[in-house]
Amino acid sequence: MTKQPFPLQMASVAASGLIEVHIDFAAPHAAAETAQALAALASAFAVFGHWGGFAGTRLKPAPAGFMQDPVAVAADGHWTVRFAEVQADPGVLGVLLKALSRFSLDQAAIAGVHCVADDAFDARGHAPGGLTPPPFPVDDWREGSRSMVLEIELAEPAPAEAHRRVREVWAAWVTLGQLGAFSTDEAELADAQVLITEAPLSLEGEIRFFHERLRMSRAGTQCLLNALHGLHGRVLQIERVTLA
């Protein structure tokens, strides 16, 4: 279980789908730079969640919720990240707090976090699993490799906008993976890495993503399959997915 590198105060409320995080930073910092990085984290969380990446074993991955407010700085210095209508596995809150933990280590040290959230969410939860079977075959040939090629075979040609949407959801997953959002303990959080050295390849019948180094729990790739499940039938038709 991952322990946050900052004090955490939790307030559970009977407000369906609410996650609101108030952040205090430890020292003066470049506000514009911090705001940009925190906004990128929040945007990735919202995009990936909206397409079903955090659906888990009890929800069918589908576009839903994750209405994100702009990152705000109050007069008292609190930074607020807020999501409404979150429809996800209870572990989704733990995923966000892990990402903030790595953010604190890499970007700007966090002195404390006060979280107000739907009492259905679990602050200690791990990345959710996936609803199985997915609506397309999945071949996983990785066998413990630290690299990964993701191949998405399409049942029919898809427009450029569909390819762009898939890349957007994948980029959100990469951002969260780099921040250790899919880790299970402190060691995985510190070692989390998604190294990209080659641009995605979009062909008429296939989209391919290259990961030179991929360090995350297997739940992380399961969440990616959840998001592809959410995209399937709405943005494009997936024939097969291969992890190699």
C-alpha positions as CSV (number, residue, x, y, z in Angstrom):
1,M,0.0,0.0,0.0
2,T,1.3,3.4,-0.9
3,K,1.8,5.9,1.9
4,Q,1.6,9.6,0.8
5,P,4.6,11.8,1.3
6,F,2.3,14.4,2.9
7,P,-0.3,14.6,5.6
8,L,-3.7,13.6,4.3
9,Q,-7.0,14.7,5.8
10,M,-10.1,12.9,4.5
11,A,-13.7,14.1,4.7
12,S,-16.2,11.6,3.3
13,V,-19.5,13.1,2.2
14,A,-22.7,11.7,0.8
15,A,-22.3,13.6,-2.5
16,S,-22.5,11.2,-5.4
17,G,-19.4,11.3,-7.7
18,L,-17.6,14.2,-5.9
19,I,-13.8,14.3,-5.6
20,E,-12.4,17.6,-4.3
21,V,-8.7,18.0,-3.3
22,H,-7.3,21.0,-1.6
23,I,-3.5,21.2,-1.8
24,D,-1.0,23.2,0.3
25,F,2.5,23.4,-1.1
26,A,5.6,23.3,1.2
27,A,7.5,26.3,-0.1
28,P,7.3,29.2,-2.5
29,H,7.4,28.0,-6.0
30,A,6.8,29.2,-9.6
31,A,3.0,29.5,-9.5
32,A,2.6,29.4,-13.3
33,E,4.8,26.3,-13.7
34,T,3.1,24.5,-10.9
35,A,-0.3,25.5,-12.1
36,Q,0.5,24.2,-15.6
37,A,1.8,20.8,-14.3
38,L,-1.1,20.4,-11.9
39,A,-3.6,21.2,-14.6
40,A,-2.0,18.6,-16.9
41,L,-2.4,16.0,-14.2
42,A,-6.0,16.9,-13.6
43,S,-6.8,16.9,-17.3
44,A,-5.2,13.5,-17.8
45,F,-7.2,12.1,-14.9
46,A,-10.5,13.5,-16.2
47,V,-9.9,12.5,-19.9
48,F,-8.9,8.9,-19.0
49,G,-11.7,8.5,-16.4
50,H,-14.3,9.9,-18.8
51,W,-13.6,7.2,-21.3
52,G,-13.9,4.4,-18.7
53,G,-10.3,3.8,-17.8
54,F,-11.2,3.6,-14.1
55,A,-14.4,1.6,-14.6
56,G,-13.3,-1.5,-12.7
57,T,-15.0,-4.9,-12.6
58,R,-18.5,-3.6,-11.8
59,L,-19.0,-0.9,-14.3
60,K,-19.0,-1.1,-18.1
61,P,-16.4,1.2,-19.5
62,A,-18.2,4.0,-21.3
63,P,-17.9,7.8,-21.6
64,A,-19.4,9.2,-18.4
65,G,-18.8,11.9,-15.8
66,F,-15.5,13.3,-14.7
67,M,-16.6,16.9,-15.0
68,Q,-13.4,18.9,-14.2
69,D,-13.3,22.4,-12.8
70,P,-10.2,24.5,-13.7
71,V,-7.4,24.3,-11.1
72,A,-8.0,27.2,-8.8
73,V,-5.8,29.0,-6.2
74,A,-7.7,30.6,-3.3
75,A,-6.7,33.7,-1.4
76,D,-5.5,31.6,1.5
77,G,-3.1,29.8,-0.8
78,H,-5.0,26.5,-1.2
79,W,-4.9,24.9,-4.6
80,T,-8.1,23.1,-5.5
81,V,-8.6,20.3,-8.0
82,R,-12.3,19.3,-8.3
83,F,-14.2,16.6,-10.2
84,A,-17.9,16.0,-10.3
85,E,-20.1,13.2,-11.6
86,V,-17.2,10.7,-11.3
87,Q,-18.5,7.3,-12.2
88,A,-15.7,4.8,-11.4
89,D,-14.4,2.0,-9.3
90,P,-13.9,3.0,-5.6
91,G,-10.1,2.8,-6.1
92,V,-10.2,5.8,-8.4
93,L,-9.4,8.1,-5.4
94,G,-6.4,6.1,-4.5
95,V,-5.2,6.5,-8.1
96,L,-5.4,10.3,-7.9
97,L,-3.6,10.4,-4.5
98,K,-0.8,8.3,-5.9
99,A,-0.4,10.7,-8.8
100,L,-0.3,13.6,-6.4
101,S,2.3,11.8,-4.3
102,R,4.7,11.5,-7.3
103,F,3.9,15.1,-8.2
104,S,5.0,16.1,-4.7
105,L,8.3,14.2,-5.2
106,D,9.0,15.4,-8.8
107,Q,7.3,18.8,-9.3
108,A,6.6,20.8,-6.1
109,A,6.7,19.4,-2.6
110,I,3.2,19.2,-1.0
111,A,2.8,20.1,2.6
112,G,-0.7,18.7,3.1
113,V,-3.8,17.6,1.3
114,H,-7.4,17.9,2.4
115,C,-9.7,15.7,0.4
116,V,-13.5,15.8,0.3
117,A,-15.0,12.9,-1.6
118,D,-18.0,10.7,-2.1
119,D,-17.9,8.2,0.7
120,A,-18.1,5.4,-1.9
121,F,-14.5,6.1,-2.9
122,D,-11.5,4.6,-1.2
123,A,-8.4,6.7,-0.5
124,R,-6.3,3.6,0.0
125,G,-7.5,1.8,-3.1
126,H,-5.4,0.5,-5.9
127,A,-6.0,0.9,-9.7
128,P,-9.2,-0.9,-10.6
129,G,-9.3,-4.1,-12.7
130,G,-11.2,-4.5,-15.9
131,L,-14.6,-5.7,-16.9
132,T,-14.0,-9.0,-18.7
133,P,-14.2,-10.1,-21.3
134,P,-13.6,-7.0,-23.4
135,P,-15.6,-6.7,-26.6
136,F,-12.4,-7.5,-28.7
137,P,-9.7,-10.2,-28.4
138,V,-6.6,-9.2,-26.4
139,D,-3.2,-10.9,-27.0
140,D,-0.6,-10.2,-24.3
141,W,2.9,-11.4,-25.4
142,R,5.0,-9.3,-23.0
143,E,6.3,-12.0,-20.7
144,G,7.7,-9.6,-18.1
145,S,9.4,-7.3,-20.7
146,R,10.0,-3.7,-19.6
147,S,9.1,-2.4,-23.0
148,M,5.7,-2.6,-24.8
149,V,4.2,-2.1,-28.2
150,L,0.5,-1.6,-28.2
151,E,-1.2,-2.5,-31.5
152,I,-4.8,-1.7,-32.1
153,E,-6.2,-3.4,-35.2
154,L,-9.3,-1.7,-36.6
155,A,-12.3,-3.6,-38.0
156,E,-12.8,-0.8,-40.5
157,P,-11.0,2.5,-41.5
158,A,-11.6,5.3,-39.0
159,P,-11.5,9.0,-39.6
160,A,-8.6,11.2,-38.5
161,E,-10.7,12.5,-35.6
162,A,-11.1,9.0,-34.2
163,H,-7.3,8.5,-34.3
164,R,-6.8,11.8,-32.6
165,R,-9.2,10.8,-29.8
166,V,-7.4,7.5,-29.2
167,R,-4.0,9.3,-29.0
168,E,-5.5,11.8,-26.5
169,V,-6.7,9.0,-24.2
170,W,-3.4,7.2,-24.6
171,A,-1.5,10.4,-23.8
172,A,-3.6,10.8,-20.6
173,W,-2.7,7.2,-19.6
174,V,1.0,7.9,-20.2
175,T,0.9,11.1,-18.0
176,L,-0.8,9.1,-15.2
177,G,1.6,6.2,-15.6
178,Q,4.6,8.4,-15.4
179,L,3.2,9.9,-12.1
180,G,2.9,6.4,-10.6
181,A,-0.9,6.5,-10.5
182,F,-1.0,2.8,-11.1
183,S,1.5,1.8,-8.5
184,T,0.8,-0.5,-5.6
185,D,3.4,0.6,-3.0
186,E,6.2,3.2,-2.4
187,A,8.8,1.3,-4.5
188,E,6.6,1.1,-7.5
189,L,5.7,4.8,-7.1
190,A,9.3,5.8,-7.0
191,D,10.2,3.6,-10.0
192,A,7.2,4.3,-12.2
193,Q,8.2,5.3,-15.7
194,V,6.7,5.5,-19.2
195,L,9.5,6.3,-21.7
196,I,8.4,7.3,-25.2
197,T,11.1,7.6,-27.8
198,E,9.0,7.0,-31.0
199,A,5.8,8.8,-32.1
200,P,2.6,6.8,-32.5
201,L,2.0,5.3,-35.9
202,S,-1.5,5.7,-37.4
203,L,-2.3,3.6,-40.5
204,E,-5.6,3.0,-42.2
205,G,-6.3,-0.3,-40.4
206,E,-4.1,0.0,-37.3
207,I,-2.8,2.4,-34.6
208,R,0.4,1.5,-32.9
209,F,2.1,3.0,-29.8
210,F,5.7,2.3,-28.8
211,H,6.9,2.3,-25.1
212,E,10.6,2.0,-24.8
213,R,10.3,1.5,-21.1
214,L,7.2,0.8,-19.1
215,R,7.2,0.5,-15.3
216,M,3.8,0.2,-13.7
217,S,1.6,-2.5,-12.2
218,R,-0.3,-4.8,-14.6
219,A,-3.4,-3.0,-13.4
220,G,-2.2,0.0,-15.4
221,T,-2.4,-1.8,-18.7
222,Q,-5.7,-3.2,-17.6
223,C,-7.0,0.3,-17.1
224,L,-5.7,1.1,-20.6
225,L,-7.8,-1.8,-22.0
226,N,-10.8,-0.4,-20.1
227,A,-10.4,2.9,-21.9
228,L,-10.1,1.2,-25.2
229,H,-13.3,-0.7,-24.3
230,G,-14.9,2.7,-23.7
231,L,-13.7,4.0,-27.1
232,H,-14.8,0.9,-28.9
233,G,-18.1,1.2,-30.7
234,R,-18.3,5.0,-30.1
235,V,-15.2,6.4,-31.7
236,L,-13.9,3.4,-33.7
237,Q,-14.4,-0.3,-34.2
238,I,-11.6,-2.4,-32.7
239,E,-10.8,-5.8,-34.2
240,R,-8.0,-6.9,-31.9
241,V,-5.5,-5.5,-29.4
242,T,-2.0,-6.8,-29.0
243,L,0.5,-6.0,-26.2
244,A,3.9,-7.1,-27.3
